[in-house]
Amino acid sequence: MSDPNREVRYSAVVPVELRAAEGDQHTVTGYAAVFGEETEIGPIPGWGWGEVIERGAFSEALQRGDDVSFLINHAGLPLARTSSGTLTLTEDQRGLRIDTVLDGSDPDVQRILPKMQRGDLSKMSFAFRAEKEEWDETGDHPVRTIKSVELFDVSIVTDPAYEGTDIALRSKEAALGVGADFHRSKMQRRMRLSCPG
């Protein structure tokens, strides 16, 4: 059963790198998250907030050994997994780095290898639940800083997209003590204005 507080974010900054290793083994490296770069979160222009992942946001998850799977589009059977030792996650100065060696005899790997080699699958994403966060509403545009997370998976994705916006909105409401109805009605008004008819 999925966590109702699960959110998904992607890293469009650093593409996945795929290179052939020995025999039928293929080394994959990439960044599922990049530190310190503000990203716009929101379903429509003019509504939403900025979001920044703070350096060290993954350190607690890595120390306690969250069982993280490497998936395709956040679904299906794992291609690799931290608990089996086939997926390695590390934090460095840039962000959350993934390293794995995929087995070319695995039918799921065979299905995606040509797409990765062509660059059709080249973006990384991660699924998480925010454990510690801060909201800054002092400027014209609110900014959420993610300080610590629980990690669920890292994925190679077809269409990078932001999911779980409503979850983050509930998190904002809880942090600021603001009513959900106000924010939802505000969002609905903006959506009607931007999508008339």
C-alpha positions in Angstrom: 0.0 0.0 0.0 1.5 3.4 -1.0 2.1 6.1 1.5 -0.5 8.9 1.2 2.2 11.4 1.9 4.5 10.1 -0.9 5.7 12.8 -3.3 7.7 12.6 -6.5 10.3 15.0 -7.8 12.6 14.7 -10.8 16.1 16.0 -11.6 16.2 17.4 -15.1 19.7 18.9 -14.5 21.9 15.8 -14.7 21.0 13.1 -17.3 21.5 9.5 -16.5 24.7 8.0 -17.8 24.6 4.4 -19.2 27.8 2.6 -20.3 28.5 -1.0 -21.1 30.5 -2.9 -18.5 31.9 -6.4 -18.7 29.8 -8.9 -20.7 26.1 -8.3 -20.4 26.4 -5.9 -17.4 25.5 -2.2 -17.8 26.6 0.5 -15.4 24.1 3.3 -14.7 25.0 6.4 -12.8 23.0 9.6 -12.3 21.5 12.0 -9.8 18.0 11.5 -8.6 18.1 14.9 -6.8 20.3 18.0 -7.0 21.0 20.2 -3.9 20.4 23.9 -3.7 18.5 24.6 -6.9 15.1 26.1 -6.6 12.4 24.3 -8.6 8.9 25.6 -9.3 6.1 23.3 -7.9 2.5 23.8 -9.0 -0.1 22.6 -11.4 -0.5 25.8 -13.3 1.6 29.0 -13.9 1.2 31.6 -11.2 0.2 29.1 -8.5 2.5 27.0 -6.4 5.8 27.5 -4.7 9.6 27.2 -5.0 11.2 24.1 -3.6 14.8 23.6 -2.6 16.4 20.3 -1.5 18.9 21.2 1.3 22.4 19.5 1.3 22.2 16.6 3.7 18.4 16.0 3.2 19.1 12.3 2.4 21.7 11.6 5.1 19.3 10.3 7.7 17.6 8.0 5.2 20.9 6.6 4.0 22.2 6.2 7.6 19.1 4.2 8.7 19.1 2.2 5.5 15.8 3.0 3.9 15.0 0.2 1.5 15.1 2.0 -1.9 14.3 0.4 -5.2 15.4 1.5 -8.7 12.2 1.5 -10.8 10.9 2.6 -14.2 8.4 5.5 -13.8 8.0 4.7 -10.1 6.3 1.4 -10.8 6.8 -2.3 -11.5 9.4 -4.8 -10.3 12.8 -3.3 -9.1 15.7 -3.3 -11.5 18.0 -3.0 -8.4 17.6 -2.4 -4.7 19.6 -1.1 -1.8 18.7 -3.9 0.5 20.1 -6.5 -1.9 23.3 -4.5 -2.5 22.6 -4.0 -6.2 21.8 -0.2 -5.8 24.2 2.2 -4.2 23.0 5.7 -3.1 25.4 8.3 -1.9 25.2 12.0 -1.1 27.9 14.2 -2.5 28.3 17.9 -3.0 26.0 17.8 -6.0 23.1 15.7 -4.7 21.7 12.2 -4.4 23.9 10.0 -6.6 22.8 6.5 -7.8 25.1 3.8 -9.0 24.0 0.4 -10.2 25.0 -2.4 -12.6 22.0 -3.7 -14.5 21.8 -7.3 -15.7 21.4 -7.4 -19.5 19.8 -10.8 -19.3 16.9 -9.4 -17.2 13.8 -8.9 -19.6 12.9 -5.6 -17.8 16.4 -4.3 -18.5 16.3 -5.5 -22.1 13.1 -3.5 -22.5 14.7 -0.2 -21.5 18.4 -0.5 -22.6 17.7 0.6 -26.2 15.6 3.5 -24.9 18.4 4.6 -22.5 21.0 4.2 -25.3 19.0 6.5 -27.6 18.4 9.0 -24.8 14.6 8.4 -24.7 14.9 7.5 -21.0 17.4 9.9 -19.6 15.9 11.6 -16.5 15.9 10.6 -12.9 13.3 11.0 -10.3 12.9 10.1 -6.6 9.8 9.3 -4.4 9.9 10.5 -0.8 8.1 11.7 2.2 9.3 14.9 3.8 10.2 14.4 7.4 11.7 17.9 8.1 10.9 21.0 6.0 10.7 24.7 6.4 8.3 27.2 4.6 9.4 30.8 3.9 6.5 33.0 3.1 8.3 36.3 3.6 8.6 37.0 -0.1 6.1 37.3 -2.9 6.6 33.6 -3.6 6.6 30.9 -0.9 9.6 28.6 -0.8 9.7 25.1 0.7 13.1 23.8 1.9 13.2 20.1 2.2 15.6 19.2 5.0 15.2 15.5 5.6 13.2 12.8 3.8 12.2 9.2 3.9 13.1 7.6 0.6 10.9 5.1 -1.3 12.4 4.8 -4.7 14.6 6.3 -7.4 13.4 5.9 -10.9 14.3 6.4 -14.5 11.4 8.3 -16.0 9.7 8.7 -19.4 7.9 12.0 -18.8 9.3 13.9 -15.9 6.4 15.4 -14.0 5.6 16.7 -10.5 3.2 14.5 -8.6 1.9 14.8 -5.1 1.3 18.5 -5.2 -1.7 18.2 -3.0 0.3 16.3 -0.4 2.9 19.2 -0.3 0.0 21.6 0.0 -1.3 19.8 3.0 2.2 19.9 4.4 2.3 23.6 3.9 -1.1 24.1 5.5 0.0 22.1 8.6 3.3 24.1 8.8 1.6 27.5 8.5 -1.7 26.7 10.2 -3.6 27.8 7.1 -6.9 26.2 6.2 -7.1 23.8 3.3 -10.3 25.2 1.9 -8.8 28.6 1.4 -5.9 27.2 -0.7 -8.0 24.8 -2.7 -10.6 27.5 -3.6 -7.8 29.8 -4.5 -6.3 27.2 -6.8 -9.6 26.3 -8.4 -10.3 30.0 -9.1 -6.9 30.3 -10.8 -7.5 27.2 -12.8 -10.8 28.5 -14.0 -9.3 31.7 -15.1 -6.4 30.0 -16.9 -8.7 27.4 -18.5 -12.0 29.1 -19.4 -14.9 27.2 -20.7 
